[in-house]
């Protein structure tokens, strides 16, 4: 679980649809909006802007060489020193013609940057003090907006990257926001960068799901197979199974997907989102196979492990049982 997740509540709320393909699930994600589908979309292990400590201080903020322009010297071309350079309308026009960099997204005033996780704050201390505060505020803004407005979260994350591209939590924030926004190519690129910077394989399930989102389920399976499952944190192991099962379903192999999900954790007594999502994926696969009664049972069990209703298991169960409620629902005449 990443830092910002401890600072804000679990993200997403955008569930409701379902399916085995990335971005079509019902589970609330955890990481920066990082994931969406309990049936095949992985839930990340943290919230955007608060990943594991990464390496490196930002070197992108080095000042310019000090030259004022191409070929500039202490004298202008007429041989005059800079003090004799006219500053009339021509100079003003030159500045006006110069395109200005668009201002970054506006950070809400109530975000101070102090909300950031301690481990991320430690990473940001490699930056100059003023810059560290700006980047911290941007990362907090990512985690606060990723559930309801992933595009805005991505804008904040990209601005943080512009300021501190060599800080691992910043790159993680971009990855998770891009994932939440459905830009799987950018998310995959940033996750690869995070993996290089930290040497941590915890994001491999998310990387594999990005491969699925890009229409490459076989690559997703190859990537997951390249990392020993027992080397992953417990939650990431569950996510790896969910993503692998989703990839098998992408390939038209629901029976193989079901076998992948039959792990001891499926019958765990724990009550947490990882177990709820595993059961949801199992139920969803059973439903695809037409095993409706069993699917209903496992949707019920997913609900039991998910007291905060972060998945839409209740809706799926009602659908399987033929119960629907809409604006035009009529409960009939109950008068005597």
C-alpha positions as CSV (number, residue, x, y, z in Angstrom):
1,X,0.0,0.0,0.0
2,X,1.5,3.3,-1.0
3,X,1.7,6.5,0.9
4,X,-1.1,8.6,-0.4
5,X,-3.5,5.8,0.1
6,X,-2.9,6.3,3.8
7,X,-3.5,10.0,3.5
8,X,-6.8,9.8,1.6
9,X,-9.6,7.3,1.3
10,X,-9.5,4.5,-1.2
11,X,-10.1,5.9,-4.7
12,X,-12.4,5.1,-7.5
13,X,-16.1,5.0,-7.4
14,X,-16.2,4.8,-11.1
15,X,-17.1,1.2,-11.0
16,X,-20.2,-0.2,-12.3
17,X,-19.4,-1.7,-15.6
18,X,-17.7,-5.0,-15.8
19,X,-15.7,-7.2,-18.0
20,X,-12.4,-8.9,-18.2
21,X,-10.7,-6.2,-20.2
22,X,-8.8,-3.3,-18.6
23,X,-10.8,-0.4,-17.6
24,X,-14.2,-2.1,-17.6
25,X,-14.5,-3.4,-14.1
26,X,-16.3,-2.5,-11.0
27,X,-13.8,-2.4,-8.3
28,X,-12.7,0.8,-6.8
29,X,-9.0,1.2,-7.4
30,X,-6.4,1.9,-5.0
31,X,-3.5,3.4,-6.7
32,X,-4.0,6.8,-8.1
33,X,-6.9,5.5,-9.8
34,X,-4.8,2.9,-11.0
35,X,-7.2,0.2,-11.5
36,X,-10.7,-0.4,-12.2
37,X,-11.8,-3.9,-12.7
38,X,-12.2,-6.6,-10.1
39,X,-12.7,-9.1,-12.9
40,X,-9.5,-8.5,-14.6
41,X,-8.2,-5.1,-13.8
42,X,-5.6,-5.0,-11.1
43,X,-5.9,-2.8,-8.0
44,X,-2.5,-1.2,-7.4
45,X,-0.8,-1.2,-4.1
46,X,-0.8,2.5,-3.4
47,X,-2.2,5.9,-4.2
48,X,-0.8,8.2,-6.7
49,X,1.9,10.5,-5.6
50,X,3.0,8.3,-2.7
51,X,4.9,5.3,-4.0
52,X,7.8,3.6,-2.5
53,X,10.9,5.6,-2.1
54,X,12.7,5.9,-5.3
55,X,16.1,6.9,-6.3
56,X,17.6,10.0,-7.5
57,X,17.3,13.7,-7.1
58,X,15.9,15.8,-9.9
59,X,18.6,17.1,-12.2
60,X,16.2,18.5,-14.7
61,X,16.1,21.8,-12.8
62,X,19.6,22.9,-13.6
63,X,19.9,26.4,-14.6
64,X,20.6,27.5,-18.1
65,X,24.2,27.9,-19.3
66,X,23.9,31.6,-18.7
67,X,23.9,32.6,-22.4
68,X,21.1,34.9,-23.4
69,X,20.5,33.4,-26.8
70,X,22.1,31.6,-29.8
71,X,25.5,33.1,-30.5
72,X,25.0,35.7,-27.8
73,X,28.1,37.3,-26.3
74,X,29.0,40.3,-24.2
75,X,28.7,42.5,-27.3
76,X,26.0,42.6,-29.9
77,X,26.7,42.2,-33.6
78,X,27.4,45.9,-34.0
79,X,30.2,45.6,-31.5
80,X,28.3,47.5,-28.8
81,X,28.2,46.3,-25.3
82,X,25.0,45.1,-23.7
83,X,24.5,48.4,-22.0
84,X,24.2,50.1,-25.3
85,X,21.6,47.7,-26.6
86,X,18.4,49.7,-27.3
87,X,15.4,48.6,-25.2
88,X,12.7,50.3,-27.3
89,X,9.7,48.9,-29.0
90,X,11.8,46.3,-30.9
91,X,13.0,44.7,-27.7
92,X,9.5,44.6,-26.3
93,X,8.2,43.1,-29.5
94,X,10.8,40.4,-29.3
95,X,9.6,39.4,-25.8
96,X,6.0,39.5,-27.0
97,X,6.8,37.1,-29.9
98,X,8.4,34.6,-27.6
99,X,5.9,31.9,-26.7
100,X,5.2,31.7,-23.0
101,X,5.0,28.3,-21.3
102,X,1.5,27.5,-20.2
103,X,1.0,27.7,-16.5
104,X,0.6,24.4,-14.8
105,X,-2.7,23.3,-13.3
106,X,-3.9,25.3,-10.4
107,X,-3.5,23.5,-7.1
108,X,-6.3,24.0,-4.5
109,X,-5.3,26.5,-1.9
110,X,-6.1,24.2,1.0
111,X,-3.3,21.8,-0.1
112,X,-0.2,22.6,1.7
113,X,2.0,19.6,0.8
114,X,2.3,18.6,4.5
115,X,-0.3,15.9,3.8
116,X,2.3,13.9,1.9
117,X,3.5,10.5,3.3
118,X,6.7,10.6,5.2
119,X,8.6,8.3,2.9
120,X,7.6,10.4,-0.1
121,X,8.6,13.5,1.8
122,X,12.0,12.0,2.4
123,X,12.4,11.5,-1.3
124,X,11.5,15.0,-2.0
125,X,14.1,16.3,0.4
126,X,16.6,15.7,-2.4
127,X,15.1,18.7,-4.1
128,X,15.6,22.4,-3.3
129,X,13.2,23.4,-0.5
130,X,10.8,25.5,-2.6
131,X,10.7,23.0,-5.4
132,X,10.1,20.2,-2.9
133,X,7.0,22.0,-1.5
134,X,5.6,22.6,-5.0
135,X,6.0,18.9,-6.0
136,X,4.5,17.7,-2.7
137,X,1.4,19.8,-3.3
138,X,1.1,18.5,-6.8
139,X,1.4,14.9,-5.6
140,X,-1.3,15.5,-3.0
141,X,-3.5,17.0,-5.7
142,X,-3.1,13.9,-7.7
143,X,-4.3,11.6,-4.9
144,X,-7.2,14.0,-4.2
145,X,-8.5,14.2,-7.8
146,X,-7.7,10.8,-9.2
147,X,-11.0,9.2,-8.2
148,X,-13.4,11.7,-9.6
149,X,-11.3,13.4,-12.3
150,X,-8.4,11.3,-13.5
151,X,-7.6,13.7,-16.4
152,X,-7.0,16.5,-13.8
153,X,-4.9,14.1,-11.7
154,X,-2.8,13.3,-14.8
155,X,-2.3,17.0,-15.4
156,X,-1.1,17.5,-11.9
157,X,1.2,14.4,-12.2
158,X,2.7,15.6,-15.5
159,X,3.5,19.0,-14.0
160,X,5.2,17.2,-11.0
161,X,7.2,15.2,-13.5
162,X,8.2,18.4,-15.4
163,X,9.6,19.7,-12.1
164,X,11.1,16.5,-10.7
165,X,11.4,13.7,-13.2
166,X,14.1,11.8,-11.4
167,X,12.1,11.2,-8.2
168,X,10.5,7.8,-8.3
169,X,7.2,8.7,-6.5
170,X,6.6,11.4,-9.1
171,X,7.0,8.9,-11.9
172,X,4.7,6.5,-10.0
173,X,2.1,9.3,-9.7
174,X,2.2,9.8,-13.5
175,X,1.8,6.1,-14.1
176,X,-1.1,5.7,-11.8
177,X,-2.9,8.8,-13.1
178,X,-2.4,7.7,-16.7
179,X,-3.7,4.3,-15.8
180,X,-6.8,5.7,-14.2
181,X,-7.3,8.0,-17.3
182,X,-7.0,5.0,-19.6
183,X,-3.7,6.0,-21.2
184,X,-2.1,2.5,-20.9
185,X,0.9,3.3,-23.1
186,X,2.0,6.2,-20.9
187,X,1.2,4.3,-17.7
188,X,3.3,1.4,-18.9
189,X,6.2,3.6,-19.8
190,X,6.2,5.3,-16.4
191,X,5.9,2.0,-14.5
192,X,8.9,0.7,-16.4
193,X,10.8,3.8,-15.3
194,X,9.7,3.3,-11.7
195,X,10.9,-0.3,-11.8
196,X,14.3,0.8,-13.1
197,X,14.6,3.4,-10.5
198,X,13.6,1.3,-7.5
199,X,14.3,-2.3,-8.5
200,X,10.9,-3.1,-7.1
201,X,8.7,-5.7,-8.9
202,X,5.5,-4.8,-7.0
203,X,4.1,-2.9,-10.0
204,X,4.5,-5.9,-12.4
205,X,0.8,-6.9,-12.2
206,X,-0.2,-3.3,-13.1
207,X,2.3,-3.3,-16.0
208,X,0.9,-6.6,-17.2
209,X,-2.6,-5.1,-17.1
210,X,-1.4,-2.2,-19.2
211,X,-0.3,-4.7,-21.7
212,X,-3.8,-6.1,-21.7
213,X,-5.2,-2.6,-22.1
214,X,-3.0,-2.2,-25.2
215,X,-4.4,-5.4,-26.6
216,X,-1.4,-7.6,-25.8
217,X,-2.7,-10.3,-23.4
218,X,0.1,-12.7,-24.4
219,X,2.7,-10.1,-23.4
220,X,0.9,-9.6,-20.2
221,X,1.2,-13.4,-19.4
222,X,4.9,-13.3,-20.4
223,X,5.6,-10.4,-18.1
224,X,3.9,-12.1,-15.2
225,X,5.7,-15.3,-15.8
226,X,9.1,-13.5,-15.7
227,X,8.7,-12.7,-12.0
228,X,8.5,-15.4,-9.4
229,X,5.1,-15.1,-7.7
230,X,6.6,-15.7,-4.3
231,X,8.8,-12.6,-4.7
232,X,5.8,-10.3,-4.9
233,X,4.1,-8.8,-1.8
234,X,0.9,-10.7,-0.8
235,X,-1.5,-8.2,-2.3
236,X,0.5,-8.1,-5.6
237,X,0.3,-11.9,-5.8
238,X,-3.5,-11.6,-5.8
239,X,-3.4,-8.9,-8.4
240,X,-1.1,-11.0,-10.5
241,X,-3.6,-13.9,-10.5
242,X,-6.5,-11.5,-11.3
243,X,-4.6,-10.0,-14.3
244,X,-3.4,-13.4,-15.5
245,X,-7.0,-14.7,-15.4
246,X,-8.1,-11.6,-17.3
247,X,-5.5,-12.2,-19.9
248,X,-6.7,-15.8,-20.3
249,X,-10.2,-14.5,-20.7
250,X,-9.0,-12.0,-23.3
251,X,-7.6,-15.0,-25.2
252,X,-11.0,-16.8,-25.0
253,X,-9.8,-19.2,-22.3
254,X,-12.3,-18.7,-19.3
255,X,-11.7,-22.3,-18.0
256,X,-8.0,-21.6,-17.7
257,X,-8.8,-18.3,-16.0
258,X,-11.0,-20.0,-13.5
259,X,-8.2,-22.4,-12.6
260,X,-5.8,-19.5,-12.1
261,X,-8.1,-17.9,-9.5
262,X,-8.5,-21.1,-7.5
263,X,-5.9,-20.2,-4.8
264,X,-6.1,-20.7,-1.0
265,X,-6.8,-17.0,-0.6
266,X,-10.1,-17.5,-2.2
267,X,-11.4,-19.1,1.0
268,X,-9.6,-16.8,3.3
269,X,-11.4,-15.6,6.5
270,X,-9.9,-12.1,6.0
271,X,-12.1,-9.2,5.2
272,X,-10.3,-6.9,2.8
273,X,-10.5,-5.5,-0.7
274,X,-7.9,-7.9,-2.2
275,X,-10.0,-10.9,-1.1
276,X,-13.2,-9.2,-2.3
277,X,-11.7,-8.6,-5.7
278,X,-10.3,-12.1,-6.0
279,X,-13.8,-13.5,-5.3
280,X,-15.4,-11.0,-7.6
281,X,-13.1,-12.1,-10.4
282,X,-13.9,-15.7,-9.7
283,X,-17.7,-15.0,-9.7
284,X,-17.4,-13.0,-12.9
285,X,-15.6,-15.8,-14.6
286,X,-18.2,-18.3,-13.4
287,X,-20.9,-16.1,-14.9
288,X,-19.1,-16.0,-18.2
289,X,-19.1,-19.8,-18.2
290,X,-22.8,-19.8,-17.6
291,X,-22.5,-21.3,-14.0
292,X,-25.0,-18.8,-12.7
293,X,-25.8,-20.3,-9.3
294,X,-22.1,-20.6,-8.4
295,X,-21.5,-17.1,-9.6
296,X,-24.2,-15.8,-7.4
297,X,-22.7,-17.6,-4.4
298,X,-19.2,-16.0,-5.0
299,X,-20.7,-12.6,-5.6
300,X,-22.2,-13.0,-2.1
301,X,-18.9,-14.0,-0.7
302,X,-17.2,-11.0,-2.4
303,X,-19.7,-8.8,-0.7
304,X,-19.0,-10.5,2.7
305,X,-15.3,-9.6,2.3
306,X,-16.1,-6.0,1.2
307,X,-18.1,-4.3,3.9
308,X,-17.4,-0.9,2.4
309,X,-19.0,-2.0,-0.9
310,X,-16.0,-1.0,-3.0
311,X,-17.1,-3.4,-5.8
312,X,-20.5,-3.6,-7.5
313,X,-20.9,-7.3,-6.4
314,X,-24.3,-6.4,-4.9
315,X,-25.5,-5.1,-8.3
316,X,-24.1,-8.2,-10.1
317,X,-25.8,-10.5,-7.7
318,X,-29.1,-8.7,-8.1
319,X,-28.7,-8.9,-11.9
320,X,-28.1,-12.6,-11.7
321,X,-31.1,-13.1,-9.6
322,X,-33.2,-11.1,-12.0
323,X,-33.8,-8.2,-9.7
324,X,-33.5,-4.7,-11.3
325,X,-34.6,-1.4,-10.0
326,X,-35.0,1.7,-12.1
327,X,-36.8,5.0,-12.2
328,X,-39.9,3.3,-13.8
329,X,-40.0,0.4,-11.3
330,X,-43.5,-0.3,-10.1
331,X,-43.9,-2.3,-6.9
332,X,-47.5,-3.0,-7.7
333,X,-50.8,-2.4,-5.9
334,X,-50.3,-3.5,-2.3
335,X,-53.7,-2.3,-1.1
336,X,-56.3,-4.7,0.3
